[in-house]
């Protein structure tokens, strides 16, 4: 047992922190908080990270990764989220790993270095109106036509398609097979003719999209892995990728503690209010538990052990802790919690209003808490499926 | 970061589990709740023979040189089995207090017999003020020609009835002393008695042999002082941290067993034509139990490791006890939901756990108390 970091990892964290303290600026943070996705400043920043291999820490050097550990990967994302300068790189965390594991040499050479360098970005193309938690129910069709697929159908809640270069599309290539055995993963250039992207706005101001495919032609060489095995490729990759940093929760907590020490209500410092002390201590305890769980998963991955239920646990506990922290912070701030960024009298830049709304989103996207609990029960505890 | 147990720790865990599964079935734990002594005959000698009472003590006193992490590993197994008896009080509260607070001579004189299980000790700290703050101690020690005379009331003293001596935290009567001036006195019981000391068994939820100890002008020799007068608080604070963490491990061991009982029930019990373990409500209860135990374990072992390394860890200790104190209660409530009617009957194992979850919340500081300590550690 050991709950400290090696000297090498401490040095790595120091290097990452120093770099981020220099390079993260208000514009990057503002772009990411706009809900519109990475803007020009963030894209520039992404390339700086990519040049250091920090977008794909664990990838082979051959594909511009660092061949680093998952602990180091988590250190990078933890420091990024602490500075509010992180967004989920679909290319690095979802598409790239599948290409790495299952893609042809040609596809690997064509895509992996550009992902690692931060030059291109992907958008996930899984969800549809009738395929949310039940992903196997997806129905967009990729039909053979010579050397191409012709794709028709619709995707829903495909966040990032409006700024990404490629769609990481799950499409049905075999309508006659059982549902989960007829799906393929296809890389689609989002500039292809026939693709229409319409915005949807989530309650937290984040843009997501409805995407229509009308006779979109995609070369068959863009199929990743084995035809009709896409669902299994996704599952394998998910097992290795579900590592979520919680630096943003730590940062919110640190900012709140500073605020409490300086702010008085009813003649006493908020920091001296017993109820406030109880709530903040509970928040800190839960945030620490999340942190340890995230490092536990990184440690398992570094030992080449699949975190078969722990990843689900982290996803749900992180998102639910985020909700609790937002609600408790609002109770602590009192009526001023209601004021959004820019309002007169708003506290801590109105951040708690964004955290509340983000909290509602994050227990749903990426696999609902209910699905995660099902996974913990069935994969983790061996309880029978319904 | 390394979450693995060493080979030795794995062996300790496995051997403790096997031993307790054979020698401490749940009927034993249940019987001991009502039993006045609270420890089956021969059982104490068996665990002494296993070397458990030697575990956390340095080799120079006959100990095994084990760490607080080792102690946590063992404590988990003890909690899983609802193990009765004075191990916790004698080894942790008694022995580790002498180790931390005593001078070299006292350690050499007193530790070997604790290690060998020949002597049973315990610690008396909490009073009717119910505060762990040294300034709130009201038990007073008045110096006289031969030593001191101690008066005060202590509550929740574990296994006082079995103790050969009770380590009492008291304040030496002296208006000049500061808030943290605490002294420790070894009050010896001969043939089950000490002059001026009276014991009253408290009737607790878990039947875990906690006592009110009233000291009425109890005379003690000068050399009954453990360490120097007024300087015991740092050592006592550390022992209370170790005790809280060991208690967390013990509670988690019980919680883990509750999960296993629930899962086994889910896999075997059918209603409405299906195994109830296939119902989402049951699955979600079990998932929530796993979350509580896994996270509680990370927090607990982090604190145990920091204590083993001698690092300052007040925040982490209190985070562990905060979390686990609440978590075990949740796990038991959910365990009862899954187990249904059968789990409510005294002849079932489950009530042992839920009663211990209740008392565990209060042991060495409740979740509320430890949240306050976390707040202090955060600088609020």
Interface residues (C-beta under 8 A of the other chain):
Chain A: X1 X2 X3 X4 X5 X71 X257 X260 X261 X271 X272 X274 X276 X277 X278 X280 X281 X282 X284 X285 X286 X288 X289 X292 X293 X295 X296 X298 X299 X309 X310 X313 X316 X317 X370 X372 X373 X374 X376 X377 X378 X380 X381 X382 X383 X384 X385 X386
Chain B: X1 X2 X3 X4 X5 X6 X9 X69 X259 X263 X266 X267 X274 X275 X277 X278 X279 X280 X282 X283 X284 X286 X287 X288 X290 X291 X294 X295 X298 X299 X301 X302 X304 X305 X306 X315 X316 X318 X319 X322 X323 X368 X370 X371 X372 X373 X374 X375 X378 X379 X380
